[in-house]
């Protein structure tokens, strides 16, 4: 069910106010079936959205934060029609899009997320954290990074928006204040410039560097010390920081990459199971089979039979 409570008067000053949606009620209702399966918002500033599968383009006159509420494999985004990348987004992945940035999101599946129009008023009482910088100074470039604590806050915001009772504006504002602290400390220019971080996670650049390294080398045997050496930190510090930043251990992250690679080869090639296990980085065929059954609730044989059935239908 589509839950909309926009009003025409509010939309007439949408640009000045930095609202999420500039459409009139009539236009938004007409387009919602094409873009959103469901939309619930508060004062046109924060919205819980269920998006259809597909490719959608956006542009906002304000800084925007999107928090993915459930894990997504192969989410693709592109920015200003130039830079583009596909990545696996764990639950709690935060996308930051600066004001007036054209961007495209390609959702591989029906997806629910929280979208927030960030306002400089949120920084009013946070000078000790923000350094007195504005949103445009704190978030000059688009970024993406998992944040388990932001996910906890996002789920509380979602629950408040969806409850069968009047929304508490004060409670939402308090949650947003906590969220903006997380965003400033862990996703802003202050983090990328090397300032000390509250949660002890990896910097933005370090996160992207180790993620790229793991995606390129997941099929190899990688020790914690080897991964830590890539960033020039100790093994213990790397373990703690990686988990804070990605919401999972390096082993779990690697396992997810290997499982995805194995599923792709099982579904799209005729390579033997033993060779697939080797190419995907598993120690043996039985290791791959056990991991698929435990983590994906499917066996290599079932994946192969699914491929055969699809081929016959086509």
N, C-alpha and C positions, 0 to 999 in steps of 0.2 A: 504494500500500500504506500502511495506517495504521500508524505506528510509535509505540506508546505504552508507556511503562514506569513509569506511576504506580503507587504502592502504597497500599493502604488505610490503613496506619498514618500515612503522610505526610499523607494527606488529612484525617485526623481532627483535625489541628491546622492545617489550611490557613488558617483565618481569622487565627490568631495569627501565622503565619509570612508571610502576604502572598503566598501561592502564586498562580500564574496560574489554576489550575483547582481548584475546590472539589469537583467531582464525584467519586464513587467510580469505580473502574475500570469497573464494570458500566454505570453511568449514562452515563459518557463514551463508552464504546463504542457504546451504543445511540443516542446523539445525534450522533455524529461524522459520520454520513452526511448529516445535515441541515445541519450548520454547516461542518465542515471536510472537505475531500477528503483531506488529509494533515496529520499533526501529528507533529513530532519535537521533543522537549524535553530539557532537562538540569535535573534536580533541581526540576522544576516552577517554575523561575525565569526561564528563557529558552526560547523556542520558535520553531521555524521552522514556519510554517503556510501551507497552501494552502487558501484559502477558496473555497467555492462562490459562484457568482453569486447575489446576493440581498441581503436586508435583515436585519440581525442586531443585537440590542441586548445591551449588556453593562453590568456595574458591577463595579468592583474595590475592595477595601479598601486598596489601595496605589496609588501613582503609577505610571502605565504609559506606556511608550514603544513606539510602533509605527513601524517603518521599512519603507516600501514599496520593494520590490526591483525592480520593473519599472514603467514609466510607465503611468498609468491616466487615461483620459479620462472626465470627468464622474463623479468619485467624490463621493458625497454623505455628509455627516455631520450629525447633529443632537445637541444637548447639552441634557440635563435636560428633554427634550421640548419645548423652546422654540426656541432658536437653531438654525438649519440653513442650510447652503449647499452648493452643488455647485461643484467646481473640478477643473481638470486637475492631476493630481499627477505630476510627473516622478519618475523613479527617484531614491530617496534622500530623498523627502519624509518628514519626521519629524512624527508626531502625538504630542503630549504630553497625557495625560489625568490630571488630579489625582485623588487618592484619593477614593473614594465619589461619583464623578461618573457619573451615568447617561448613556450615549451610544449612538447608533445609527450604524452604518456600512452604507451601501448600495453593495455592490461591483457595478459594471456588468458585470464579466467575472470569470472565475475568476482569482483573485489570490494571489500569494505574498508574504509579508511576514514580518518578524521582530518578535516581541513580547517585551518585557522587563519584568519586575516590578522597578521601581527600589527600592532599599533604602538607607536612611540610612547603612548600613555602608560603602557605596561612597564616601561623602563623608569617611570617617574621616581619611584622610591628605591631604585636599584643602582644608584651611582657607584656604590662601593664595589659592585660586581661588574657593571657595564663600563666603568671608567669614564662615564659621562658621554659615551659615544651614542650616536643614533643608530637606528636599525640598518640604514644604508651603509653605515661605516662598519657595523658589526658583521653584517652579512652581505659583503660586496659581490660575492660570487655564488652560483648554485652549488649545493653540496648534498651529499647523501651519506648517512652513517647510522648503523643500528644503535639504539639507545634503550636498554631494558627499563630504565627508570621512566623515560618518557612514555613507554608503552603502558606502564602501570597508571600514570596520570591520564593518558588517553582513554583507557578503559573506564576510569571513574567519570570522565567527561561524557563518554558515550552512554553510560548507565543513567546519568542525570538527564540527558537529552531524551532518552527513551522511556523514562519512568511514566507510569500512569497517574501523574499528578503534576501540578504546576511546577515549572522549573524554578529552582532557587538561583536567582541572578548573582547573589552574594557568594554562594558556594562555587558557582562556575568561575567567578572572578578570582576567588582564592586559588582554585586549581590552576587557572591560567597563569597566575603569578608564580606558582611553583614551577610550572612548565617553562616559562620564559627564562627562569634561572637555569634550568637544565640546558636550554638551547644556547644561552649565552656562554655557559661554562664549557659546553662540549661540542658545539657546532659553529661557533663564531670565529671571527678574525682573532679574538683573544686566544683561542685555543691554537689556531694554526700558527700564531706568532710565538708559541712556546710558553705561554703563561701556565702557572701551576693549575692543575685541574682538580676539582672536588672529588671526582669519582676515580681518579688514578688510571683512567683508560689511556689508550694510544692517541696520539695526535691525529688530526685528519690526514695529513700526508703519510704518516706511518701506517695508518689503517689501510689507505689505498695501496700503498707500496706492498704490504704483506699480503693483501688480498690478491693483487695482481700476480705476485710470486706464487702463491698457492694454486691459483687457477692455471698457471703455466706448468707447474711441477707436481700436481697432485698424484700423478702416476708413479712418482719416485718414492723411495723411502726417505722420509723427512723426520729428523729428530727435533726435539724442542730446542736443543742447543743450536742446531743449524738454522732454524727459523729465527731464533733470538739474535743470532749473529748477523742476519740480514739487516736488522734494525740497530745493531750495536748495543744491545742491552743484555742483562743476565737472563738466564732461563726462568728463574722464579718471577722476576719482574714481568717478563714477556707473558707468562701464563696468566698472571693476575690481570694485567692490562688488556690482553686479548679478550678474556672473558668479560670484562667490564664493557669493552667496546662492541663486541659482536654478540654478547648474550649466550655464548657457548664456548666450549674449549676448542683449541686448535684441532684436536683429534675429531671432534664432532663435525667441525667445519670441513675437514678433509674427507671424512666419511661421506658427507652429503654430496660433495663434488664427485667422488668415486662412484657412488650409487647412481647419480644422474648420468655419468658417462656410460656406465654399464647398461642402464635402461635404454639409453639411446642406441647403443650398438646391438643390444638384443632385439630391439624393435625394428631397426632399419638395416641390419646387415645379416649375412649368413656366416659370420666368423664363429669359430668354435667357442664353446663356453670357457675352455681353459685359456684360450688366447685373449678373450674379452677380459677375463679376470686379471690377466697379466697386464694388459694395456690400461686397464682402469686403476691399477695400483694395488689390487688385492694380493695377499700372500699366496692364495690358492683358489681353485674353483669352489671348494667347499666353504671357504671364508666368504666369498662373494654370495653364495647361495644363502648362507646363514644370515648375512647382513641384510640381504633383500627381504628375507622372510621376517626378520625382526623389525626392520625399520620401515619397509614399504608394504608389508603384508602380501607379498607376491613372490613366486619362485621364478627362476630363469625360464623354466619350461612353460609356465603360464604366460610369460611375456612373449615367448616365441609363438605359442599357439594363438595369442591375440593378433600377432602380426599376420599369421597365415589366414585367419578369419577375415581380417580387413582386406587382405589382398584378393581373396575370393569374391568379396562383395563388390570390389571395384572392377 
